[in-house]
Amino acid sequence: LEYGTTTLISGQSGTGKSTMATVFAVAAAQAGEKAAMFLFEERPEVFRARSEGVGLPLDAHEESGAVALTHFDPAETSPGEFSRFVIEAVEQDEIRLVVIDSLSGYIAALPDRTNVMTHLVALLQYLARRGVVVIVTLAQHGLLGEPPRTEVDASYLADSIILLRQYTAGAEIRRSIGVLKKRHSDHSRGLGELVIRTGAVEIVPLSPEVALRAAASADLGQR
């Protein structure tokens, strides 16, 4: 991911959006950068436990100051207040990667949604000028076999889009991952299987035959 760009990780419930965002945050910390994760749907203690369970421990990175987790209650935080908090964190702590998890949860819980997208656009433009990598997760409605849908169209805000889906393979439900859009450089066009298991997060390339079945099962063939 290039500095000064926004990446949208989109998918239905259970597809691994938060986990993928954490992969990037941990990678940034391991590379000596600072990351800030702003959570709207999960308490930090739950987020930490789940991340550690899949091989992404955050405690050491938090203790060193490389990763910061902050939970917000949308009912108590206006879009303007949230933007100011993010800007202050970036300026004071030299944050190079910002995660917003998730945009859909934040907007859905706001008591007043007036001008929320205006604030968000302004925030993302500011972070881009500061050379910050931004990752935004977006939850989509619908279960396996249903066409995914979202109440928030944030695709136009993103320089890159990572699309997560679920598909069936025999008697198993699996996750697929693909890059739908990357504005600043070329990217792989193939689908992979996103494997999230105890102690590890892996991406396994899919054969053309399996990828075709995954695309059909995940309703990608219509897109």
C-alpha positions in Angstrom: 0.0 0.0 0.0 1.4 3.4 -0.9 1.6 6.2 1.6 -1.0 8.9 1.3 -3.7 6.4 0.0 -6.9 5.0 1.4 -7.7 1.3 1.2 -11.3 0.0 1.7 -11.7 -3.6 3.0 -15.2 -4.6 2.2 -17.1 -7.8 3.0 -20.0 -9.4 4.8 -20.0 -10.4 8.5 -17.4 -13.0 9.3 -15.2 -12.5 6.2 -12.2 -11.3 8.1 -12.2 -7.5 7.6 -10.9 -6.6 11.0 -8.3 -9.3 10.9 -7.0 -8.1 7.5 -6.8 -4.6 8.9 -4.8 -5.9 11.9 -2.4 -7.7 9.6 -1.5 -4.4 8.0 -1.2 -2.6 11.4 1.1 -5.3 12.8 3.2 -5.3 9.6 3.6 -1.5 10.0 4.7 -1.9 13.7 7.2 -4.6 12.7 8.6 -2.2 10.1 9.1 0.5 12.7 6.1 2.6 11.8 3.3 3.7 14.2 -0.3 2.6 13.7 -3.5 3.8 15.3 -6.7 1.7 15.2 -10.0 3.4 15.9 -12.7 0.8 16.8 -16.4 1.4 16.7 -17.8 -2.1 17.0 -15.5 -4.1 19.3 -14.1 -3.3 22.7 -10.3 -3.2 22.8 -10.0 -6.2 25.1 -12.1 -8.4 22.8 -10.1 -7.1 19.8 -6.8 -7.9 21.4 -7.9 -11.5 22.4 -9.2 -12.3 19.0 -6.1 -10.9 17.3 -3.8 -12.9 19.5 -5.7 -16.0 18.8 -4.9 -15.8 15.1 -1.2 -15.0 15.6 -1.4 -11.2 15.7 -0.5 -10.3 19.3 -0.9 -6.6 19.9 0.2 -6.2 23.6 4.0 -5.8 22.9 3.3 -3.3 20.1 1.0 -1.3 22.3 3.5 -1.3 25.1 6.2 0.1 22.8 3.8 2.7 21.4 3.9 1.3 17.9 0.1 0.4 17.9 -2.6 2.3 19.7 -6.2 1.0 20.1 -9.0 3.5 20.8 -12.7 2.6 21.1 -15.4 5.2 20.4 -19.1 5.2 21.2 -20.7 6.8 18.1 -23.6 8.0 20.2 -21.2 10.1 22.2 -18.8 11.2 19.4 -19.7 13.5 16.6 -18.0 13.3 13.1 -16.2 16.5 13.8 -14.9 15.3 17.2 -13.7 12.0 15.7 -11.9 13.9 12.9 -10.1 16.1 15.4 -9.1 13.1 17.6 -7.6 11.4 14.5 -5.7 14.5 13.4 -4.3 15.1 16.9 -3.1 11.5 17.1 -1.4 11.8 13.7 0.3 15.1 14.5 1.3 14.4 18.1 2.3 10.7 17.8 3.6 10.7 14.2 1.1 8.0 13.1 1.8 6.5 9.6 -1.1 4.1 9.4 -4.7 4.7 10.5 -7.4 2.0 10.7 -11.1 2.9 11.0 -13.1 -0.3 11.9 -15.7 0.0 10.8 -17.2 2.9 8.8 -20.6 1.2 8.5 -20.8 0.6 12.3 -19.8 4.2 13.0 -22.4 5.7 10.6 -25.2 3.4 11.5 -24.9 4.2 15.2 -24.7 8.0 14.8 -27.7 9.8 16.2 -27.3 12.5 13.6 -25.7 11.6 10.3 -25.8 15.1 8.9 -22.5 16.0 7.0 -20.8 12.8 8.2 -19.4 12.0 4.7 -18.3 15.6 4.3 -16.2 15.3 7.5 -14.9 11.9 6.3 -13.8 13.2 2.9 -12.0 16.2 4.6 -10.3 13.8 7.0 -9.1 11.4 4.3 -7.8 14.3 2.2 -5.9 15.7 5.2 -4.4 12.2 6.0 -3.4 11.8 2.3 -1.5 15.1 2.4 0.3 13.9 5.5 1.4 10.8 3.7 -0.6 8.5 6.0 -1.8 5.0 5.0 -5.5 4.8 5.8 -7.5 1.5 6.0 -11.3 1.6 6.3 -13.4 -1.5 6.9 -16.9 -1.5 5.5 -19.5 -4.2 6.5 -21.9 -5.4 3.8 -25.3 -6.9 4.6 -26.4 -10.4 3.4 -25.4 -13.9 4.2 -23.9 -16.7 2.1 -25.9 -17.0 -1.2 -27.5 -13.5 -0.9 -26.3 -10.6 -3.0 -24.2 -8.4 -0.7 -25.4 -4.8 -0.2 -24.4 -1.8 1.8 -26.1 1.3 3.1 -22.9 3.3 2.6 -21.3 3.9 -0.8 -17.7 4.7 0.2 -16.0 3.1 -2.8 -15.4 6.5 -4.4 -13.3 7.4 -1.4 -10.8 4.6 -1.8 -7.7 4.4 -3.9 -7.7 0.6 -3.3 -10.5 -1.9 -2.6 -9.9 -5.4 -1.0 -13.0 -7.5 -1.4 -13.7 -10.4 1.0 -16.4 -13.0 0.4 -17.6 -16.4 1.6 -18.0 -19.4 -0.6 -18.8 -23.1 -0.2 -16.2 -25.8 -0.9 -17.8 -29.2 -0.4 -19.2 -29.2 3.1 -17.1 -26.2 4.2 -17.7 -22.4 4.2 -14.5 -20.7 3.2 -13.3 -17.1 2.6 -12.1 -15.6 -0.6 -10.0 -12.4 -1.1 -9.4 -10.3 -4.2 -8.2 -6.8 -5.1 -11.1 -5.1 -6.9 -9.3 -1.8 -7.4 -5.8 -0.3 -7.0 -5.5 3.2 -8.4 -1.7 3.9 -8.2 -0.2 0.6 -9.5 -1.0 -2.7 -11.0 -2.3 -5.6 -8.8 -3.0 -9.3 -8.9 -6.3 -10.1 -10.6 -6.7 -13.5 -9.1 -8.8 -14.7 -6.2 -7.2 -16.3 -3.2 -8.5 -18.2 -0.2 -8.2 -16.2 3.1 -7.4 -18.7 5.8 -7.8 -17.5 9.4 -7.0 -20.2 11.9 -5.5 -20.5 15.3 -2.1 -18.9 15.3 -2.0 -17.8 11.7 -3.6 -15.7 8.9 -2.7 -17.0 5.4 -3.6 -16.3 1.8 -3.6 -19.4 -0.4 -3.8 -19.0 -4.3 -6.8 -20.6 -5.8 -6.7 -22.7 -9.0 -8.7 -21.3 -11.9 -11.4 -24.0 -11.4 -11.8 -23.3 -7.7 -11.6 -19.6 -8.2 -14.5 -19.8 -10.7 -16.6 -21.8 -8.2 -15.7 -19.3 -5.4 -16.7 -16.3 -7.7 -20.0 -18.0 -8.5 -20.8 -18.8 -4.9 -19.8 -15.4 -3.7 -21.9 -13.6 -6.4 -18.8 -12.2 -8.0 -19.7 -13.5 -11.4 -22.4 -10.9 -11.7 -20.1 -8.0 -10.9 
